[in-house]
Amino acid sequence: MKQFILLSILPLFLGACGTNLMTMSVTEPAPVTIPGTAKKAAIIGRTKITKDNVVINKIDQILSIEGKLLDSLGAQACLLGLYDELTQKNRFEFVTIVDSLELENPNLRQAAAPLDWALVERICEAQQVDLLFVLEHYDTDTKINYTTAPVSIKTPLGLEIPGLEHQARVTTLINTTWRIYDPFTKLIYDEFPSSRRFVSVGKGINPTVAIATIKNRKNLVQQNSNEIGHLYARRIQAYRVRVSRDYFVGGSPNFRIAKRRAQTGNWDGAAELWLQESTSSKRIPAGRGAYNMAISNEINGNLEEAIRWAQKSYEDYNIREGLDYVKILRKRQAKRRLLEVQGR
């Protein structure tokens, strides 16, 4: 009988000491930090083939069935994608694509050494901008795989005869590298190589016809290149994520009432009761109340006060969760400072 009573009480005890999970949306700094004072930007491609590489590039185009203008069209779509994303997000007051100047890349398969700062300064001065985004390298690489399968071919007379269907599977790899130059600080804020792969499939009665059926490959190159530009622009943009936090909901009537208030979104009402508990003469309710006050302050964006309450819960009342929470809040505080540098 005693064992039964103890087992019956245990779930009630665990429930009284439980926590609830809540989520909130927070702003994360951009992966790449550029000064918030930079308000004007120019975009330029460094994809012109040098004279020494013209013959090599033509051979490469033939071997990889690249069209004459495929790389040129793809690179232009890449620049437009970056331009569209930067202008849509209103990060800059002014953005321009420099079409009047073609920059050469002496390497076919990778980005060259960074541009000379004197050249960067001349371009930025001519365009009256603070930053220069450069597509340092753009290249499409293509591989073809052939397969055949037995099929029935209907003749003009309506007869079916056995034959082979050729399938061409064309895999296109787009390689790009971006850099961001600041002519005033002489800093390169980012150097970012990336690759994107897509597959086109064509069928026909012979390999030539199979390849000829892949009519949308140029459009796919342009579409994927445009998306690459959009994605790169997001490296300088802050973004929102959801984070989770546990808060105490058991231990006294006040905690249970506060739980219901929090569940309806009345966090200020819940905080009123948590503040009362934080003055309790009993260690555990006071510590949990202090911890929950840290949650309340983070929700309201007051990180310094949240850190103070989380510290109090651990230092004064030995609420172990408080120590981990202090570390989380300090990281958020550092990210907030970075957001201020980024002009957010």
N, C-alpha and C positions, 0 to 999 in steps of 0.2 A: 504493500500500500504506500509506504514512504517513497519507494522508487517511482511509483506512478505519479505521485504528487510532484516530485522533483522534475520528472520529464514533462509534466504538464506546464510547469512554471517556466521552463527553459525557453520555449518559443516566445512567451510573453516578454521575458527579459530581453531576448535578442531583438524583438520588435521595438521595444522601448528605447533601445540604444542605436536604432538604425539610422540610415542616411537616405536622402533622396538625391537623384541625379537631375541636374538641370543643364541646359545648354544656352549659350549666348553667342552672338556674332561679334567678332573682333577684326580689326584691320591689321593685316600683316604688311610690313614694308616691302617695297619692290625688291626683287633679287639683285638688281643693279641700282646703285645709288648715284644719281647725278644731282648737282646743286639745284635747289628750288629757285635760285636766281637765274638759271638758264631758261630763257623764255622764247628763243628763236633757234630753229634748227634747219640744217640743209641735209639733203640725202643725195648720195652720188654712188654710181657703180664703178668698180675698178675691175672690169671684166674684159676690156679690150685685149685681144691677143697681140703680143709683140711680133715684130717681123720675123724674128728667129724661130718662132713657134708656129707660123702660119702653115707651113707644109705638114708639120707633125699633126696639127689640129685637123687638117683636111683628111689625112689618113685615118685619124681617130674617128672622124665623122662617118667615113665610109664603113669602117669595121663595125661601128656600133649603130649603123643605119640611122644616124641622127640627120635631121633635115638641116639645110644650110642655116636657117635662122632660129633653130630650136633653142640654143643656149641664149641667144640675144633676146628672143621673146620671153623666155623664162625669167631671165634676169630683170627685164623691165617689169614683168608682173610682180616679181619679188619686191622691187622698189615701190611699186604702186600699193602693194599690200601694207608695207610699212607706213607709207604716207597716209593712207586711208585710216589706219588704226590711230596714228598719232593725232590726226585732225579730229577724228570722231570723239576721242576722249578729252579733247581740249587741254591737254597737258602743256602745250605750247601756244603762244600767241600767234606764232607765224611758223609755217613749215613749207619748204620748197624742195622740189627735185631739180638738181642741176643737170640739165640736158646738154648744155653748151660745151661741156668739157668731158672728154673721154680719158679715163685713167687706165693705164696699161698694167696688166698683171703678168710678170715674166714667167710665172709658174702655171702649168696647166692643171695640175692635180691638187694644189694646195694654195693657201694664202701666202702672199709674199711678205717680206718684212714690212713693218709699219711705214706709213707715208712720212716723208720728211716734214718736220714741223714748219719749215718755211713755206712749203706748199699748202699745208693745212691752213696756215695763217692767211695766205693770199686768197684761198677759196672762201674762207669765212668772212674776210674783210670785203670781198667783192659781193658776197650775198648778204652781208650785214647780219650775220647770225652768231650765236654763242657756241653752238655745237655742230659737229659734222658726223653724220651717220654714214659709214662706208660699207657697201657690199664688197668685201675684199676678194671674194672668190665665189664663182658660180660655175658649176659643171654638172652635166647630165651624163651618166654612164649607163649603157644599155647592154643587157644580155638576153640572148634568145635561146629558148629550148623548144625543140621539135618533138612531137609525138605523132604517131599514126594509129588509126583504129579502123578495123574493117567495117564497111557500111554497104548498104544496098543503094545503087545509083539507078534512078529511073531514066530510061532512054526516051527520046521523042516519040517512039512507037508505043510507049507505055510498059515496056518490059523492064524488069529489074535485074541488074547484073551486079555481081560483087565488085567492090572497089575499096580504095583506101582513102580515108579522110585525113588530111594533114592539119594539125593544130599547132599554131605558133604562140608560145607564151613569152611575151616580152616583158622583162622586168627592168624598170627604169629607176635609177638611183639619182636623186638630186642632192648634191653636196654644196653647202654654202658656209661662208664665214663672214661674220659681221665685226666691225669695230666702231667704237664711239670715241671721237677725239674732242678734247677741250683745248682750243688754241691758247687760252689765257693761262691755264695752270700747267699746260704741257703734260696732261695726264690722259691715258687711254682708260676710260672707265669700264670698258668691257671688250673682251675678245671671245667670240662665241661661235665655234664650229658646230654644224648640225647636219644631219642626213635625213632624207625622207624617201621612202620606197613605195612604188605602186606597180601594179601588174595589169597588162593589157593582153587580151586573148583574141586570136583570130582563127578562122577555119576556112579550108578550101581544098580543092582537088589536088593541089600541089603546093610546095612551100611558098612560092612566090605569091600565089593567090591568097594563101593563109595570112601572109604579112600584109598584103594589100587591104584585107578586110579590117585591119586595125586603123580606122579612120579618125578616131577621136584622141589619138595619143598626144597630138600637139595641144589640144584643149586641156587634156589632163595635166600636161606639164605646166601650162599656164595657171590652171586652177590650183594645183599643189604649190606652185611657187608663190602665188598670191597669199595663200594661207601661211606659208613660211614667213612672209613679211609681217602679216598680222600677229603671228605668235611671237616674233622677235620683239615687236613693239611692246608687248605685255611684260617684257623683262624689266621695264622701267616704270611699271604701273603697280601701285599698291593694290591689294586684293583682300576680299573678305573671306573668312573661314569661320566655322562654328567650333567652339571649344566646350568641353563639359566640365562641370564642377559638382562635387558632392557637398551637401549641407546637412546638418543634424536636424532630425525631426522628432526625436524621442527623448524622454527623460522627465518631462513635466507637462502639465496642461498647457502652459504657454507655448512650448515647442509644438504640440499637436495642433493648436489653433494657428500658429504661425505657418505650419505646413499647409493648412488649407488655404490660408491667405496667399501663400506663394504659388499654390497650384492654380489660383485664379488670376495670377499676374499682379497681385497686390503686394509687391515686394517691400514698399515703404511701410505698409501695415505690418508685415512680418518683422521688419527691422525694429519696430517699436517694441515688440515682445522680446526679441533677441537682446535688445539693449537692456531691458529689465533683467533678463536672466544673467547678463554679464556682470551684474552687481550682486549676484547671489552670494551668500556666505559659504555655500557649498562649492567645492572645487570643480566638480565635473560640469554642473549646469553653467557655472560662470565661464569655464573654458570653452564650452560649446557655444555659449552665447557670443563670446568674443570672436570665435572662429566664424560664426555665421555673420557677424557684423563685417568681417573682412569680405565675405561674399557680397553683402549688400553694397559696400563701397565700390567693389570692382564693377558691379552692375551699373552703378551710377557714374563710373569713369574716374573715381577718385582713388588712384592707385597708391598714392602716398599714405592715405588714411587706411586703405586696405592692408598695406604692409604693416602698419602699426598694430592693427587689430590681430593680424595673423601672428605677429611676433609675440604679442601679449598672450595669445592662447597657448603658445608653446612654452615661452619663458616662464610665465607665472603659473600656468595650470597644467603643463606637461601634456597638452593635446598634441599627439605626435603628428597628426595630419597638418598641423600648423606650420611645422618646419618645411615640409615639402611645398606647402602653399606659398610660403615666403619666397622660395626659389622661383616658383612659377611667376609670381607677381614681379619680381625683380627683372626677369627676362622680358616680361611685357613692358616694363618701364624702359628698358634699354631699347626695345623696338619702337616705343613711342618717341624716344629721342631721335632715333634714326628717321622716323616718319617726318619729324620736324625739319631735319636736314634736307629731306627730299621735297619739302614744301607741301606736305599733306596736312 
